[in-house]
Amino acid sequence: MDPKALEIEAQSAIAGAENLAELDDARVRFLGRKSDLAQALRAVRDRESGMTLNTLRGRLEEQLDQRRAELERAELDRALAGDQVDVTWPGDELPLGHLHPITQTRRHIEDAFLGLGYEIREDREVETTEYNFDKLAFDKWHPARSPRGTFFFDDTRLLRTETSPSQIFALEEREPPIYMVSIGRVYRRDAIDATHYPIFHQFEGLAVDRHITLADLKGTLLHVMRAIFGPDRRVRFRTHYFPFTEPSIEPDVSCGICGGAGCRTCRYSGWLEMGGAGMVDPRVFENVGVDPDEWSGFAFGCGIERVAQLHYDFPDIRPLWEGDLRVLTQF
Ligand code: DAH
């Protein structure tokens, strides 16, 4: 190997490299582990040629570093000249979300009641047995008091099983007339399936005034069901039992899928169950110091998931709690 010839050849390759990739090729070719120079260095036996080859390597490395600095500077200059920011260019579009179907349904319900002059309220989710049961006139034997059905923290505190305690709060806060709807989450130890989840939402209404009758309850529910589901709906009452209403009823709304003729959704009855309702039991009035001879009222409670399910017509409520955008973006 002729060191002089090698140096000339390497110098012109380094100087002629137009970019960092070409420069790296030159480095590998002339200084890499398999280059002639490296092999010659490995084969050196005498001090003199060792020194010659070593200084040659040093010179080439220095030139390489210099050329690399030049090329990097040139690349930066090019990038700075090319990467101008055009502030008039439209920005990247961000995906916009929308309200969860339960929130949409909840607002829909709120609108219907606000239109009737009702006040909307929200109350606590951790309740006492006093407000969840006692003041609502639940007897000691009532099955909802069992830890098999209800999440208890201790003997007196639990996750509310219904929004009905709001009736007591509203009645204790001020004198009638009261027209209120309470909306929020409730909890029950239910096994999860297509129509049950241990956490769900209810809306709870209470109207207390002079001379309120069952006919007012029916008219109110009819109005609200039509506001939610459309003007063709009908409402009917079946008798039932609840501790805090007397008489108690279960309101049904006519099935919107078959128009009342009978189909799979309404189990061929033409009607859909919508929750519970009734006239406020005088015992509840006495528990909060309201005179049952002067005032009367009605109450009702209904699950929001059920309303959403009927409104959007989906077969299973579980996805409402799973946050899967493939499902939620459809509503
Ligand atoms: N709280 C009852 C439940 O969760 C529903 C209910 C029934 C609410 C009758 C009421 C009512 O206000 O009057 O099953």
Boltz pocket constraint, residues with backbone or C-beta under 6 A from the ligand:
constraints:
  - pocket:
      binder: B
      contacts: [[A, 161], [A, 162], [A, 163], [A, 164], [A, 204], [A, 205], [A, 242], [A, 244], [A, 245], [A, 249], [A, 275], [A, 276], [A, 277], [A, 278], [A, 298], [A, 299], [A, 300], [A, 301], [A, 302]]
      max_distance: 6.0
